[in-house]
Amino acid sequence: MYTSRRVAPLLVLGFSSGLPLALTGGTLQAWATVEGVSLQDIGFLTLVGTAYTLKFLWAPLVDRYAPPLLGRRRGWMAVTQVLLALGIAGMALLSPGAHLLPLALLAVAVAFLSATQDIAFDAYSTDVLHKEERGAGAAVKVLGYRVAMLVSGGLALILADSWLGWRATYVLMGGLMLLCVLGTLWGPEPEHPAPPPRSLGEAVTEPLQEFFSRRGALTVLLLIVLYKLGDAFAGALSTTFLLRGAGFTPTEVGTVNKVLGLASTIVGTLAGGALLARIGLYRSLMLFGLLQAVSNLGYWVVAVSPHHVYTMAAAVGFENLCGGMGTAAFVALLMALCRQEFSATQFALLSALSAVGRTYLAGPLTPVLVGKLDWPGFFLVTVLIALPGLVLLRMRRGDIEALDADAA
């Protein structure tokens, strides 16, 4: 299944989706720091990535219109990939120390193009995959994205510091982005492409009308918010806990998180995708959701156990493994919920909704809970936070199983 013509290109396209994020985020901030830009100005650079949060606003344009070549989804991907390659390489012509404002504006343009590519890519993967391939497709997307983050984050910093310098590193990253066009050319068109909406107004209103006309639409939206909420709470300050609460060194935490954490996530997403094809969407969501909840107890064990790096590594590895499996099933659920005619807009809206719990609940409330309960009590509560999503999933079992049946 992972070598399917419909699944395999998603590895390259996932890489293309993840590559620009660090180049306009952490890596750009590192470059600005090295060149002596003030902390206040570096803080403003965090606003560059706003496009990723607001991409649902122009997703209807991607649904309604299409470039003249390669179809409605691949056409947008190819255009944005070429422009991204030029934009990333163009950032090498400027420097944060001397041209911060024009560099920041170019980074905003790169982030906008990257968010637009994500809209088209998510819609393409939703449209092209068969029902039994959704889990594998979701896993491959996550794998490509994670590898790209490693390349444009950690590897880019090493290359810029010790080998190529910042300008040449950005040129190299632009070249890698240009190569990703090959993934777009490699990917096939959906077997039964749906016609685009007849007007822009229809592209804006029809996705919402169609979704909310479904039975239990509001509870499905609530499920999207709640399903990974316990995972989000546990991970919100996990690095702070390991450093300050458990007393591990930055080197220990960095090594375990970057190496073992990444490897465990990759194994989890690939295993989750394979299992989903065998046991179906509902049972995968329930099983992986239970494992996500249980895996939070690993941090509780670290909090109450004597200081030992192997205990920490086991907890981080297990949590990332289960989180990866849950992510594969969750992305497959989002794909299944989208109608092909409006998959760009519906996926963008659903994915934005899925970030609500992480951004507006886990982030602000985690420090409060830790202050009230201390670390051991907090991690026990994260298991309880995961349960409402599983209860709601059980209540919507018929609807989830119907999604599999409809796609069969």
Secondary structure, DSSP 8 states (H G I E B T S, - for coil): -TTSTTTTHHHHHHHHHHHHHHHTTHHHHHHHHHTT--HHHHHHHGGGGHHHHHGGGTHHHHHH---SSSHHHHHHHHHHHHHHHHHHHHHTTS-TTT-HHHHHHHHHHHHHHHHHHHHHHHHHHHHHS-GGGHHHHHHHHHHHHHHHHHIIIIIHHHIIIIIS-HHHHHHHHHHHHHHTHHHHHHS---SS-----SSHHHHHHHHHHHHHTSTTHHHHHHHHHHTTHHHHHHHHTHHHIIIIIS---HHHHHHIIIIIIHHHHHHHHHHHHHHHHHH-HHHHHHHHHHHHHHHTHHHHHHHHS---HHHHHHHHHHHHHHHHHHHHHHHHHHHHH--GGGHHHHHHHHHHHHTHIIIIIIHHHHHHHHHHHHHHHHHHHHHHHHHHHHHHHHHTHHHHHHHHHHH-
